[in-house]
Amino acid sequence: MFAKFRKYVDSVLCGSLFELIRANNIVQAKIKECAVEQFSSDERLRHSRERLDGALALSVERVSRIEAKAMGTLLGVGVAVAVLGVGSGIVGPTGVLGSHAMAVRAVAGVLLLAAMLYLFGSGLLALQAYKIGEVYRPALSDYEPLVSSKDQAMVMLYCIEQNERVGTMRSNRLSASFSWLRNGLVVVLLLGGLILFVALLTDARVERSGT
């Protein structure tokens, strides 16, 4: 029961971050354990050189695409944090909620802090997705005629597998980043709703007092 509750909280509040961290640790262990020699009997060695080249290029492209998405997310989150930081004055003495009860300002402050933490966390996860792992490519010494055709194919399979794992790790981090960004935007929406509600309530009180 507790495990289900913890998983639910991780999913809703943390964007399954801890689950993704555990998954990435497993993938990282596989990366460290992997060796070129493991592919000596792999049936994919029967593929042509052109097909292996194409598969390797696709694996590199996938990692690069995730890297580009992470950088775009990082820039977007940076702008959002800057804008939200400028609007943090709403809970101050001269802000929109400055004249309202301390309880209202406290709720707004908590929502503002939560939104900034989510957005900052999203940016941090995007940065980690951008930096995590490396792209694997054969070195010049791994090509014929310096090595046999089979050894070259083994190195290419090794690079393909490692790139797939790196791509998975980056994708997991980016998925968590998107979830934290979503949560941050939801909190910003709640903050906006609170401000609107307080404004309408204030207007209603003014109208009643005027009559």
JOTALIN-V457243 format. One record per residue. N is the residue number from 1. RES is the residue in three letters. SS is DSSP state (~ for helix, > for strand, _ for the rest). PHI is phi in degrees with one decimal (NA if undefined). D_FIRST is the distance of its C-alpha to the first C-alpha in Angstrom with 1 decimal. Layout:
n=N res=RES ss=SS phi=PHI d_first=D_FIRST
n=N res=RES ss=SS phi=PHI d_first=D_FIRST
This chain:
n=1 res=MET ss=_ phi=NA d_first=0.0
n=2 res=PHE ss=~ phi=-64.4 d_first=3.8
n=3 res=ALA ss=~ phi=-63.3 d_first=5.4
n=4 res=LYS ss=~ phi=-66.3 d_first=5.2
n=5 res=PHE ss=~ phi=-64.5 d_first=6.3
n=6 res=ARG ss=~ phi=-63.0 d_first=8.7
n=7 res=LYS ss=~ phi=-66.1 d_first=9.9
n=8 res=TYR ss=~ phi=-65.7 d_first=10.7
n=9 res=VAL ss=~ phi=-63.3 d_first=12.4
n=10 res=ASP ss=~ phi=-61.6 d_first=14.2
n=11 res=SER ss=~ phi=-69.9 d_first=15.3
n=12 res=VAL ss=~ phi=-80.1 d_first=16.6
n=13 res=LEU ss=~ phi=-88.8 d_first=18.0
n=14 res=CYS ss=_ phi=-113.9 d_first=18.9
n=15 res=GLY ss=_ phi=63.3 d_first=19.8
n=16 res=SER ss=_ phi=57.8 d_first=17.5
n=17 res=LEU ss=~ phi=-59.8 d_first=19.8
n=18 res=PHE ss=~ phi=-68.7 d_first=17.8
n=19 res=GLU ss=~ phi=-66.0 d_first=16.9
n=20 res=LEU ss=~ phi=-69.9 d_first=20.7
n=21 res=ILE ss=~ phi=-63.9 d_first=21.7
n=22 res=ARG ss=~ phi=-62.7 d_first=20.1
n=23 res=ALA ss=~ phi=-63.2 d_first=21.7
n=24 res=ASN ss=~ phi=-66.5 d_first=25.0
n=25 res=ASN ss=~ phi=-63.5 d_first=24.9
n=26 res=ILE ss=~ phi=-65.8 d_first=24.9
n=27 res=VAL ss=~ phi=-65.3 d_first=27.7
n=28 res=GLN ss=~ phi=-61.5 d_first=29.6
n=29 res=ALA ss=~ phi=-64.5 d_first=29.5
n=30 res=LYS ss=~ phi=-66.0 d_first=31.0
n=31 res=ILE ss=~ phi=-63.4 d_first=33.7
n=32 res=LYS ss=~ phi=-67.9 d_first=34.7
n=33 res=GLU ss=~ phi=-80.4 d_first=34.9
n=34 res=CYS ss=_ phi=-70.4 d_first=36.8
n=35 res=ALA ss=_ phi=-141.2 d_first=40.5
n=36 res=VAL ss=~ phi=-58.4 d_first=43.4
n=37 res=GLU ss=~ phi=-62.5 d_first=44.3
n=38 res=GLN ss=~ phi=-65.6 d_first=41.1
n=39 res=PHE ss=~ phi=-99.7 d_first=42.7
n=40 res=SER ss=_ phi=-65.1 d_first=45.9
n=41 res=SER ss=_ phi=-114.7 d_first=45.0
n=42 res=ASP ss=_ phi=-69.2 d_first=43.0
n=43 res=GLU ss=~ phi=-67.1 d_first=44.4
n=44 res=ARG ss=~ phi=-71.0 d_first=44.3
n=45 res=LEU ss=~ phi=-64.2 d_first=47.4
n=46 res=ARG ss=~ phi=-77.9 d_first=49.4
n=47 res=HIS ss=_ phi=-68.1 d_first=49.0
n=48 res=SER ss=_ phi=-72.1 d_first=52.0
n=49 res=ARG ss=~ phi=-60.5 d_first=52.4
n=50 res=GLU ss=~ phi=-63.7 d_first=52.3
n=51 res=ARG ss=~ phi=-67.7 d_first=48.9
n=52 res=LEU ss=~ phi=-66.5 d_first=47.4
n=53 res=ASP ss=~ phi=-60.2 d_first=49.0
n=54 res=GLY ss=~ phi=-64.7 d_first=47.4
n=55 res=ALA ss=~ phi=-65.1 d_first=43.9
n=56 res=LEU ss=~ phi=-65.1 d_first=44.3
n=57 res=ALA ss=~ phi=-62.0 d_first=45.5
n=58 res=LEU ss=~ phi=-65.7 d_first=42.6
n=59 res=SER ss=~ phi=-66.2 d_first=40.1
n=60 res=VAL ss=~ phi=-67.6 d_first=41.9
n=61 res=GLU ss=~ phi=-63.6 d_first=42.1
n=62 res=ARG ss=~ phi=-62.2 d_first=38.3
n=63 res=VAL ss=~ phi=-62.5 d_first=37.7
n=64 res=SER ss=~ phi=-67.0 d_first=40.5
n=65 res=ARG ss=~ phi=-63.9 d_first=39.1
n=66 res=ILE ss=~ phi=-63.6 d_first=35.7
n=67 res=GLU ss=~ phi=-61.9 d_first=37.7
n=68 res=ALA ss=~ phi=-66.0 d_first=39.7
n=69 res=LYS ss=~ phi=-63.9 d_first=36.7
n=70 res=ALA ss=~ phi=-64.1 d_first=35.2
n=71 res=MET ss=~ phi=-66.3 d_first=38.5
n=72 res=GLY ss=~ phi=-62.7 d_first=38.8
n=73 res=THR ss=~ phi=-63.5 d_first=35.4
n=74 res=LEU ss=~ phi=-61.6 d_first=36.3
n=75 res=LEU ss=~ phi=-65.7 d_first=39.6
n=76 res=GLY ss=~ phi=-63.2 d_first=38.0
n=77 res=VAL ss=~ phi=-65.9 d_first=35.4
n=78 res=GLY ss=~ phi=-58.8 d_first=38.3
n=79 res=VAL ss=~ phi=-65.1 d_first=40.2
n=80 res=ALA ss=~ phi=-62.5 d_first=37.3
n=81 res=VAL ss=~ phi=-64.3 d_first=36.7
n=82 res=ALA ss=~ phi=-63.3 d_first=40.5
n=83 res=VAL ss=~ phi=-64.8 d_first=40.7
n=84 res=LEU ss=~ phi=-66.3 d_first=37.8
n=85 res=GLY ss=~ phi=-64.4 d_first=39.3
n=86 res=VAL ss=~ phi=-63.7 d_first=42.5
n=87 res=GLY ss=~ phi=-82.4 d_first=40.8
n=88 res=SER ss=~ phi=-67.4 d_first=39.1
n=89 res=GLY ss=~ phi=-71.9 d_first=42.1
n=90 res=ILE ss=~ phi=-63.9 d_first=40.9
n=91 res=VAL ss=~ phi=-96.6 d_first=39.4
n=92 res=GLY ss=_ phi=-76.8 d_first=42.5
n=93 res=PRO ss=_ phi=-58.6 d_first=45.4
n=94 res=THR ss=_ phi=-102.1 d_first=47.3
n=95 res=GLY ss=_ phi=-83.7 d_first=44.4
n=96 res=VAL ss=_ phi=-58.9 d_first=43.5
n=97 res=LEU ss=_ phi=-100.6 d_first=41.2
n=98 res=GLY ss=_ phi=-61.1 d_first=43.5
n=99 res=SER ss=_ phi=-94.2 d_first=44.9
n=100 res=HIS ss=_ phi=-95.9 d_first=41.8
n=101 res=ALA ss=_ phi=-60.7 d_first=39.7
n=102 res=MET ss=~ phi=-59.7 d_first=37.9
n=103 res=ALA ss=~ phi=-62.8 d_first=34.5
n=104 res=VAL ss=~ phi=-65.1 d_first=35.2
n=105 res=ARG ss=~ phi=-65.0 d_first=36.3
n=106 res=ALA ss=~ phi=-66.3 d_first=33.3
n=107 res=VAL ss=~ phi=-61.3 d_first=30.9
n=108 res=ALA ss=~ phi=-62.9 d_first=33.1
n=109 res=GLY ss=~ phi=-64.5 d_first=33.2
n=110 res=VAL ss=~ phi=-63.9 d_first=29.4
n=111 res=LEU ss=~ phi=-63.7 d_first=29.2
n=112 res=LEU ss=~ phi=-63.6 d_first=32.2
n=113 res=LEU ss=~ phi=-63.5 d_first=30.6
n=114 res=ALA ss=~ phi=-61.9 d_first=27.3
n=115 res=ALA ss=~ phi=-62.8 d_first=29.4
n=116 res=MET ss=~ phi=-67.2 d_first=31.5
n=117 res=LEU ss=~ phi=-65.3 d_first=28.7
n=118 res=TYR ss=~ phi=-63.9 d_first=27.1
n=119 res=LEU ss=~ phi=-67.5 d_first=30.6
n=120 res=PHE ss=~ phi=-64.0 d_first=31.5
n=121 res=GLY ss=~ phi=-62.7 d_first=28.2
n=122 res=SER ss=~ phi=-61.4 d_first=29.1
n=123 res=GLY ss=~ phi=-64.4 d_first=32.5
n=124 res=LEU ss=~ phi=-64.5 d_first=31.5
n=125 res=LEU ss=~ phi=-65.9 d_first=29.2
n=126 res=ALA ss=~ phi=-64.3 d_first=32.1
n=127 res=LEU ss=~ phi=-64.5 d_first=34.4
n=128 res=GLN ss=~ phi=-65.3 d_first=32.2
n=129 res=ALA ss=~ phi=-63.5 d_first=32.1
n=130 res=TYR ss=~ phi=-69.5 d_first=35.9
n=131 res=LYS ss=~ phi=-95.4 d_first=36.5
n=132 res=ILE ss=_ phi=-66.3 d_first=34.0
n=133 res=GLY ss=_ phi=69.0 d_first=35.6
n=134 res=GLU ss=_ phi=-141.5 d_first=39.1
n=135 res=VAL ss=_ phi=-86.9 d_first=41.0
n=136 res=TYR ss=_ phi=-97.0 d_first=42.3
n=137 res=ARG ss=_ phi=-140.7 d_first=45.9
n=138 res=PRO ss=_ phi=-64.8 d_first=48.4
n=139 res=ALA ss=_ phi=-82.3 d_first=51.1
n=140 res=LEU ss=~ phi=-59.4 d_first=54.8
n=141 res=SER ss=~ phi=-73.6 d_first=55.0
n=142 res=ASP ss=~ phi=-95.8 d_first=52.5
n=143 res=TYR ss=_ phi=-103.1 d_first=54.9
n=144 res=GLU ss=_ phi=-63.2 d_first=57.8
n=145 res=PRO ss=_ phi=-91.5 d_first=60.4
n=146 res=LEU ss=_ phi=-70.5 d_first=58.9
n=147 res=VAL ss=_ phi=-132.3 d_first=56.4
n=148 res=SER ss=_ phi=-73.7 d_first=56.3
n=149 res=SER ss=~ phi=-60.7 d_first=55.0
n=150 res=LYS ss=~ phi=-66.7 d_first=52.1
n=151 res=ASP ss=~ phi=-63.1 d_first=51.1
n=152 res=GLN ss=~ phi=-63.5 d_first=51.2
n=153 res=ALA ss=~ phi=-64.7 d_first=49.0
n=154 res=MET ss=~ phi=-63.1 d_first=46.5
n=155 res=VAL ss=~ phi=-63.7 d_first=46.4
n=156 res=MET ss=~ phi=-65.3 d_first=45.9
n=157 res=LEU ss=~ phi=-63.2 d_first=42.9
n=158 res=TYR ss=~ phi=-59.3 d_first=41.5
n=159 res=CYS ss=~ phi=-64.9 d_first=41.9
n=160 res=ILE ss=~ phi=-61.8 d_first=40.3
n=161 res=GLU ss=~ phi=-63.0 d_first=37.2
n=162 res=GLN ss=~ phi=-66.7 d_first=36.8
n=163 res=ASN ss=~ phi=-64.3 d_first=37.4
n=164 res=GLU ss=~ phi=-62.8 d_first=34.7
n=165 res=ARG ss=~ phi=-70.1 d_first=32.2
n=166 res=VAL ss=~ phi=-61.8 d_first=33.5
n=167 res=GLY ss=~ phi=-60.9 d_first=33.3
n=168 res=THR ss=~ phi=-64.2 d_first=29.6
n=169 res=MET ss=~ phi=-64.0 d_first=28.9
n=170 res=ARG ss=~ phi=-66.2 d_first=30.9
n=171 res=SER ss=~ phi=-63.0 d_first=29.4
n=172 res=ASN ss=~ phi=-63.0 d_first=25.9
n=173 res=ARG ss=~ phi=-63.2 d_first=27.1
n=174 res=LEU ss=~ phi=-66.7 d_first=29.0
n=175 res=SER ss=~ phi=-62.0 d_first=26.1
n=176 res=ALA ss=~ phi=-64.6 d_first=24.2
n=177 res=SER ss=~ phi=-61.4 d_first=27.4
n=178 res=PHE ss=~ phi=-62.4 d_first=27.7
n=179 res=SER ss=~ phi=-65.3 d_first=24.2
n=180 res=TRP ss=~ phi=-67.7 d_first=25.1
n=181 res=LEU ss=~ phi=-63.9 d_first=28.5
n=182 res=ARG ss=~ phi=-59.9 d_first=26.9
n=183 res=ASN ss=~ phi=-62.8 d_first=24.8
n=184 res=GLY ss=~ phi=-62.4 d_first=28.0
n=185 res=LEU ss=~ phi=-67.8 d_first=30.0
n=186 res=VAL ss=~ phi=-63.6 d_first=27.6
n=187 res=VAL ss=~ phi=-66.3 d_first=27.9
n=188 res=VAL ss=~ phi=-61.3 d_first=31.6
n=189 res=LEU ss=~ phi=-62.9 d_first=31.7
n=190 res=LEU ss=~ phi=-62.6 d_first=29.9
n=191 res=LEU ss=~ phi=-63.4 d_first=32.5
n=192 res=GLY ss=~ phi=-63.2 d_first=35.3
n=193 res=GLY ss=~ phi=-63.8 d_first=34.1
n=194 res=LEU ss=~ phi=-63.5 d_first=34.1
n=195 res=ILE ss=~ phi=-62.0 d_first=37.6
n=196 res=LEU ss=~ phi=-64.1 d_first=38.8
n=197 res=PHE ss=~ phi=-61.8 d_first=37.4
n=198 res=VAL ss=~ phi=-64.9 d_first=39.0
n=199 res=ALA ss=~ phi=-63.7 d_first=42.2
n=200 res=LEU ss=~ phi=-64.9 d_first=42.4
n=201 res=LEU ss=~ phi=-64.7 d_first=41.7
n=202 res=THR ss=~ phi=-65.5 d_first=44.4
n=203 res=ASP ss=~ phi=-61.5 d_first=46.8
n=204 res=ALA ss=~ phi=-63.2 d_first=46.2
n=205 res=ARG ss=~ phi=-66.6 d_first=47.0
n=206 res=VAL ss=~ phi=-62.8 d_first=50.1
n=207 res=GLU ss=~ phi=-64.0 d_first=51.3
n=208 res=ARG ss=~ phi=-66.7 d_first=50.8
n=209 res=SER ss=~ phi=-70.4 d_first=52.6
n=210 res=GLY ss=~ phi=-75.7 d_first=55.4
n=211 res=THR ss=_ phi=-89.0 d_first=56.0
